[in-house]
Amino acid sequence: MSLRIYNTLTRRKEEFRPRDPGRVAMYFCGPTPYSHTHIGHLRPALTGDVIARYLKHKGFQVFYLSNFTDVDDKIIQAAAHEGVDPLALSARYAAEYLAVLEKMGIDQVDRWVKVSEHIPDIVEMVRVLVDKGFAYVLDGDVYFSVTSMPDYGKLSRRSLDELLAGARVAVDERKRHPMDFALWKAAKPGEPSWPSPWGPGRPGWHIECSAMSLKYLGNGFDIHGGGDDLIFPHHENEIAQSECYTGSAPFVRYWVHNGMIRINDEKMSKSLGNFVTAGQLLERFPPQAIRLFMLETHYRNPLNFTWEAVEEAERGWRRLENALAAAEHLLSLPPDEGAGAGTPGGEALAEEAARAERRFAEAMDDDFNTALALAALFDLARAINAACCLPDFRPSDSARAGLEAARRTLSALLGVLGFRRDAAAGGDGRLVRGLIELVIELRQEARQQRDYERADRIRARLAELGVTLEDTPQGTRYRLASTPGGR
């Protein structure tokens, strides 16, 4: 099955055919860094991260670009409130955002670009639009004329009259049409500004993404993504100004939009008191639990956040991790050539691994359906756990081959989705597991010496730390109930 992507522009799934064979150029709109990073910022970032990872898994060479809108009305207002320079404020919150992405393992962006570093590119694009008659100058402001583009509204599938009726448009009698949007804004006292042919000023919101994506990716690049709240006006206006500037279509081949996050079935809002920052989330949960919570819903669907839902996702992550730990434990035991040659689970596990790999690929090839892909991985994890719990399961050659195939497949496909087993311990996961295994060895020595009181104390202390021990015929296994040092 070939990869199919739902294209917002055409409202259907289309076979993915990149502009350049074997290469993918993609752009996702980044944040406007005027305040703390919140949960809503994570979904488009994670969507782009998983798409880039899967495309690479498919063998594509990917160049992934994203941006910071570091020149914006909200930044200027927040900076004035704090009494700081607007660019300094945006740089501070951009650094916080990148630190959050690092903790989350969202690391596929190849280049981050800022508006403030591309003013000459933006000015040149505006100048061309003015010279071509698609934009006009009013007292130092420059507006794009929406009526100059016959198919304006093709992304949102609405006419100008429909867009005007549903939009909040500031009344400006100077404009030729109420929906005309600013490409360049004349400078106001106390605001950052740069020189231009129309006087000092700063870019409008939409022009930045067009200028920067065209500069680094070229016209007709493959994937442009962001939240579905950007379909109109932001992405609609990007298409209009870009295709009028280049004189050719399409500006983008596939438009990808993720659904919004709601908090307890309500829109997230500071005024409602349901605003959840990324920092608050990461204080309570490991990055893998947050990633799993988000990926268990298809990216195009709305995602309802509750603390209980993330807790359930954390338990789900532990089930996956414990399956890998159980397999690794058995595979670490010395081979037993005589026992278990006909053990149930050897060939069956290999077949289950192959089945999971097929289901995973089918799901991801169907518009990156991570929900179904994860279902295949949970089924594989259950098969591993069931086999490892069999009383007669031994690490014989046939059993080891099947178990290793299942372990390798589960680990690899989790990696395709960006799950990192070490992230729960801040990069020290191997150390944590090694220490747990050392304590288990000390407990085993105490049992062999019939010092059951000390063995029980070790078991109880591990339980307090969230480590549950299971004594099986194959040895002692452990399960992590929660993140050490977590809630």
Disulfide bonds with the S-S distance in Angstrom:
none
